Amino acid sequence: MSKSTVLPYALDLGSLGQIEGLTLTSPTTSKSQCHYIGGLPYALPPIGPYRFRPPRPLPAHHRYGTRANPGRFACRTALCPQPTYGAAPEKAPWDEDCLQLNIWIPAGEAPMNGWPVFFYIHGGWLQFGTANTPPEVGAKLLSETTFEAVIVMPSYRLNAFGFLASKELETEARENGESVGNMGFWDQRMALEWTSRNIGRFGGNRDLITVGGYSAGSHSAFQQLSHDLDRPKEEAIINRVIMWSNGTGVQAKFLPEAQEQFDELLGVLGIPLDCSAEEKLTKLRNVPADRLVEVQSRLKISEFRAVSDGAFVNKQKIESIEDGTFARKLKERGIKILNGECAEEWNVYGSWRTPANSYEAVEIRLCADYPKKVVQKLMPIYFPAQRLPDKYKDWVDAFGKVYADLQVYALERGLADRLTKGGLTVGKDLLRYRIEWRAKCIDTIVPPEWGVTHSTDMAIWFWGNGTGDGLTADEKRTLAPWTELFSRFVKGEDVQWPLKGPKSVLRLTVDGKTEMCEDHLWDHGLAIWKAVNGKGDRSQAKL
């Protein structure tokens, strides 16, 4: 990807002070492509005694810089310490003081009410990931396509730093007037609230904010939407939601199951379980960050995820979807959702902390992500009599496909069905899509034999996403309708599909054609949803 030319960019943020970022210009025409602000804090450092606690806002008097000494924000955010996918961890960017964000601002004069805002949450199973998309990626999207919006990408706490919960932490939280667990979601919310308050200073429109994300970022976007709908209308921030390749999930674990993980973590760290609660937390907070990351792969319950706390995650979230309450709130607030998938999600899903090749290993691995009662309902559906059906190559292959079902395929169809029954229209209020095409540049990072798997469509939404040599001229023509769709959706326009109905899906075919199709996975998806979230007959699920 050709590098943009970089120039200093000064920005007066009024009472927030003076800062300096970058202006990216075209290497061929010298025309401004966008402005970039990198590594701007949105909360106080969650370090020392504040590890495993909700984020704290910046004080009201906080200033990022002065006219004489402007704050320089031209780099990137710190990364929450984290495991890595398929490689040795690069620890240089690690810092628990990671509550910062990156901002891209379109070049040129903003509209009268400001640019629309796209608040993007990165993925990584809630265990790893980065908000540090190269500045040139945003520059190409904003200068070569019709997409025009202020883009905000926050870093947030991940894995144990972001999602550890226990009775010990709950007691401490109660004493501090706080809630337990879900620190990563609270981080995202604080970044979103910061954006709502301050984005006007960057030329953005606080009344037109789309929250979107990929994978775990998509799941996070849904959690942010759910939390927003539970707030009084005057506190609402979100106007639209984009859920790329993930979604609702199931009702999150409750504290007793989170406690099992907490106790297991203490065990591998050598912290005695008979210590007092205060001693346990003191010792945990004194564990070096890299040590806390290193031991996670040794846990049986390896995935740190949300807990149904009743403060951020509604304890009746799935029930509200089932009874239509969720859909009615969406309709009252006029919120549209864009949600869809890639054709072969499982090839990436099955590659993260892959279990051993056995029934028991698959069951244990799924219990790391989902409540035991959910896994107990699922295993007999997929594996009658604990046997491997002929359609799977082995138990590892089966794991990837079941995992992809729960993360994407089945549960997004269940959500569509419940929203339809709650009064929304698929094709108007909920826009469903399916990607069966991949760009050639993806071959440099994802094996071609994995096909149109999870994350390959990032090259669609982010215009090459900085991968390899980027999109070819023919590929850009193929993707123009999809970039236009993305742009219009974020601008708040009335985007609709030509055909309506829960089974109506906009598809990008393997040969690059954009067309409507009927969802061939619909019945299976509904059966799985009903088995884990509703009152359906599990025998209806035919694989």
N, C-alpha and C positions, 0 to 999 in steps of 0.2 A: 504494500500500500504506500503510495507516494506521501511523503511527509508534508504537512502544512508548514508554512513559514510562521514563526511565533514572534509576536510583539507584546510589549507591556500593555496592560489595560487597567486604568485607574477608575475606581468606582466610589462615589460618595454615597454612603448608606445612611446619611442623616445622623440620627441619634446613636446608631450602631458604629459610627466612625468611618474612617477611610480605609479602603483596602486596595490591593493591586493583584490582578490576575493576569490572564493572557488574552490576546486577540489572535485567533488563528486565521491566516490568509491563504488563499490558493497559491500553490507553488508555481502555477503557470500564468495566472492573470493578476496576482497580487490583490485580488478582491477579498474583502473580509468575509469569512465563512461563519464565524460565531465568536463569542467571548466565553472564556472558561475560568471558573473559580474552583480551586481544588483544596480539599482538606480543611474546610471551614467548620469549626466546632458548633454543635447545636445543644450540647449538654455538658455538665461538669464531668471530670474523669471518674469512672466507676471503679476506683482502685482502692487498695488498702481495706479499711473497714466497710467500704461500699461495694466490694466484690459480692456478687449474688444478691444485690438489692436493686430495686427499681432505679431508673435514672433520675438525676436531679437537674432541674432547669438551670440555665445560666442566670446569674443575678440580673436584676432589672437594670443595673448600672453598667453592665458589661459592654465594653467597646472593643472592636477588632483592630483598631489602629487609629492614628491621628493624621492630620494633614502633614505634620513634620515627619512622622514616622509611621507610614501606612502599614497595615498588616499585609504580609505577603502570602498569598494563597494561590500558588501556581503549580503545586505538586499533586499530591494525592492523599487520600485518607490513610490512617494507620489501619492495620488489619487485626481484628480480634484473633488471638492465638488459636490455631486450628489444625486439624489433620488435613492432609491433602489427598486429592484424587489421583491415584496412579503414579505418584512421584514422591521423592523425598521432600519434606517441607522446606520452604524457603522462609527462614525465620527473620530475616532482616526487616521486613515491614511490620512484624508483630509488635503490638502494644495494646495492653488492656485499655489504655486511654484512646479508644477508637471511635468515640461518638462524634463523628465528623461527617460531612457530606460534600459531594461534588455537584457543581451547577454549570449547565450550558445555557447560554443566552443567545437567541437568534441575533444576527447582525441586522442593522437597519432600525428604523423607527418602529416602536411597538404600536399596536392598535390602540384606539382611544381607551379601552378598558384594560389594556395589558394583554400580553401573550397568554394563551392557555398554558396550563402547567401539567407536565407528565412526571409524576412522582413514581420512580421505578425502584423496586425492591429486588435485589439480586437473589439468586438461588444457591443451592448447595446442600440440600437435605437438612437445612438448619444447622449443619455441622461445620461447613466451611463455605468459602465464597468471598467475592470482592465487589465493591462498588467502583473499583478503579478501572472502568472502561477507558481505554486510551482517549485522550482529548480529540484526536483526529477522527475517531469513529463518530462522535457527535457532530463534528464539523462537516463530515461528508453527508450525514443524514440531513442536517439543517441547510446545507448549501446545494445539494444535488437533487433533492426531492421536494415535494409539496409540503412536507412535514414542517410545521412552524409552532414551536412551543418551548417554554423554558423547561429544561430537563433537570430534575433533582434526583440524585442517587445517594442514599445514606448508607453508611456502614453501621452495623449493629452487632450486638453480642451474640455469639454462636455457641453451639455445643454446651458443655457444662457451664461456661460463663454466662450463657444466655437463658438456659432452660433447666437448671438444677432446682429441685424442690424437695422438701421434707418437712416433717413435723417440727424439727428443730428450727428450720428457717421460717416456718409458719409462726411459731411462738415469737421469734424475734421480730418478724414483720408486724405482728399484732401489737407488740410493745411500742413499735415505731410508728404506728398508724399507717402501715403499708400493706401491700398484698404479697403473696408468696408466689414464686415462679414466674415464668413468661417474661423475664427481663428483656429478652430480645424483642418481643412484641411491644413492650412498653417503650423500648428505645425507638422503634419504628414510629410509634404514636407520637413520641416527643418530637422526632424529626418532622413528622407531618404537621404537628401543631406549630412548630417553629416556621415551617414553610407557609402555613396559612397566615401567620402574623406578619411575616417579613418579606414574602415573595414580591410584594408590590415594589419594594426597593430595588429589585432586580428586573423590573419590567413585566412581572407576571400578574395574572388575574387570580386573586385568591378565591373568587367565586366560580372558577372553572378549573377544578383540580381533578385529574384522572389519576387514580392509584392503580398501578399495574406491576406485574412481576412475572418472572419465569421460574417454573419448578417450585422449590420451596418459597421463592418470592411470590409466586402465584397463590400458593396456600396462605402466605402472609397477607397478601392483598385481600383475600377472602376474610381472614381473621380481622383485619383492619375495618373492612366493610361491616362485619357483624358487630364489632365494638361500636362503630359509628352509629349504626342503627339503634343500638341500645342507649345511646346518649339522647338527651333532650334535643329537639330540632335546632335550637339556637346554638348548640355546640357542634352540630354536624359540619364536616369539612368535605367529605367525598361527594363528587358529582357523578363520576363514572368509574368503572372498574374493568381492568383487563387481566384475565387469568390465562396465561400461556402454559399449557401442559401441566396443570395441577388444579386443585380446587379445594372443596369443602373438607375432605377427609371424613373421619368418623368423630363421634364425641370423644374429646381428649381424655386421657387417663385421669383418674382422680388421685388424690394424695396418697392413699395406701400403696398403689402400684408405683408411684414416684418414689416412695420411701424405700422400696426394694432396691431401686437403682442407687439411691443415695447410700444405703448401707453397703451395697456391693462396691461402690467407689471408695468408701472409707476402708473397706477390707483390702483392696489392692494397693492403697496408699499406706497401709500399715497403721491406720488410726484406729485405736481400740473402740469397739462399739459400746463398751461400758463407761466411756468417758462421760462427763456431763455434757449437756447440749452446748453450753458456752465453750467448753474445751474443744469439742468437735469442730465448731465453726471457726474458732481461733486457729486451730491447726490447719483446717482447709484453706483459710485465707493466707496462711503462710507458705503453702505449697507453691513452688515456682511455677510460673505459667507453662513452661515447656514440659514440666513433669506432669502437670494436670492434663495436658494434651496427650502425652505419650501413653498414659495408662488406659485411655478410653478404648483403644482398639482391643484391649484384653478383657473388656467387660462382656458378660453375656447379654446384659441390657445395655447395648452400646450406643443407642441413639437417644440423644437428649431432645425432648420435644415438649409440646405444650402440656399444661395441666389444667383441668377444669377447676378454676379457682373461684368463679363467681364474681370476679372483679374485672379481669380482662376477657377471659373465656367464659361465656354464659354457660351455666351448668345445664341449661335446657336448650342449648343451641340447636341440636338436631331435632328436638321436639318442636321447636318453633318453625323449622323448615317443614316438618311433617304436617303440622296443623294449619299451615298457611299464613301464620303470623309474619314470617320472614318476607314472603312475597308481598303481603299487603303493605308492609313498611317500605319496601322497594318502590311499589307503585305510588304510594303517597308522596314519596320524595323524587319521583321521576328518574330514578337511577337506572342506567342501562349497563349491561355486562357483555363483554366480548370474551368468549371462552372456547378453547379447542385443543387440538392435539396433533401429533405426528403419527404417521402410519405404523412405525415400528419402535415405539417408545421403549420397549422392554430391553433392547440390546444395551442401553446405557443403565437403565434401572437395575438390571441384574448384575451389573459390574461393581456396585458399591457394597463393600463389606459382604461379599458373596459367601453364602454358607457352604458347608461341606455337602457332599452329594448323598443326602439321605433325607427321609421324611422328617426325622426328629430334628435335624439341623435346620431345615426350612421352617419348621414350626417355631423353634427357638428364635430364629432370626426375625420372623414376622412379629413375634412378641416384643422384640426390641423397639418396634415402631408403634404397635397398636395394642389396645387393651386385650388382655387374655381372652375375655369373653367373646370379643370380635373374632379373634383367630380361631377359637374353638368352634364357632359357627361356620367359618370359611373352610377349614381343612377338609371336612367331609364332603363339601360341595366339589372342590377341585380334585380331591384324592379319595374316592370311595374305598372303604376298607384299607385305607393307608397305602394304596397301590398307585403306581405311576401310570397314568393313561398313556396310550401309545402315541398321542399327538405331541408329547414332550420328548426331547432327545434324552434328557436326564433330569435329575432333581434340580440342578443349577438352572437349566433352561426353564423349568417350571417355576422356580422362584422368581426369575425376572418377569415372567408373564403375569403371575399373580400379583406381584408388587406393582407392576404397571397398571393392572386393573384397579387396584385400590387407590393408587396415587392419581390416576387419570381416567381411564376408559369407563369403568363401571360407575364411579361415583359422580362424574360430571353428567352422566345420563340420568342418574337418579335425581340430581339437583334440577335438571331441566324439566323432568316430569313433575316434581313437586312445585316448581315455580309456575308451571302451566296450570296445575290444579289450583294454585293460589291466585290465578287471575292474570298472569303475565302472558305475553305472546312471544313464542320463540320465532325469531326472524324479525322482530321489532324491538322488544325489550331485552331479550337474550339472543345474542348473535353467535351461533355455533359455526365452527369451521373445522376443516381437516386438511392437513398438509401431506401430500404424497410425492413431493418433488424436493430435490436438494441441489444446492449450488455446487459447482465443481470445486470451489475454493475450500469447501468443508473437508475434502479428501486429505488436506494437510494435517488435520487434527482428529478426525473421526474416521476409522477404517471404512472404505467403500462397502465392504461386505455387511456392515451394520445397517445399511440402507438409510431410510428416512427416520432415524432414531431420535431420541430425546436430545434436544438442544441444537439439532441441525438447522432448525428454522430461525435461529438467532440471526443467521445471515440474511433472512428475509426482513425481519422487523428492524434490524439495525444496519441495513444497507451494506451487507458484506461483513459487518461486525469486526473489521480489521483483520480478517482471516486471509492468509496467503496473498494472492494477487487481487483479491476482491472479486466483485461481480464483473462478468463480461458484459459487453453492450447488449447482446441478445438476452442475457439473464435480466438485465435491468428492464428491458421491454416486457419480459414475462412478469416481473414483479411490480410493475407500475400500478396495476389495479389494487394490489395489496397495500402498497405504500400509501396510495390515495385513500383507501379504506381506513388505515391506521390514522392518517392525518385528519380526516373528517371526523372520526370518532372522538379524538382528543380535542378537536375544536368545538365539540358539543353539537355538531350537526345531526340531523335526523337520519342516521344511517339505518337502512332496512334491507332485508333480503327480498329478492323478487318472489320467493315462495315462502309461505309461513307454515308453522306447524312444528311440533316437537321433534319430528324426525328429519326436518329440513336442515341441511348442512351445506355451507359454501365450501367447495373443495378446489384445491390446486392439484391437478392431476399429475401423474408421473411425466407426462409429455408437456407440461407447462400450461395447460388450459385451465381457466377459471370457470367453474360451472356449479350449478346446484345438484345435489344428490340426496338420496334417501339413506338414512343411517342404518346400516346392516348390523350394527352391534347393539341396537336399541333394546331388544327384549332381554338379552343377556345382562346388559348393564342394569336394567330395572330389577331383575331378579336378585342380583348381587346387592344392590342398594337395599332392597326390602329385607334381605337376609341379615344384613349387619346394622341397618338403621331403622327399619320399620317392622311390620308385622307380617311380612310375606311368607309364603311357603318356600322353604329353602330348596325343595325338590324342583322348583320351577327353573332353577338355573341350569341351563344346558350348555355345556362347553364344547 
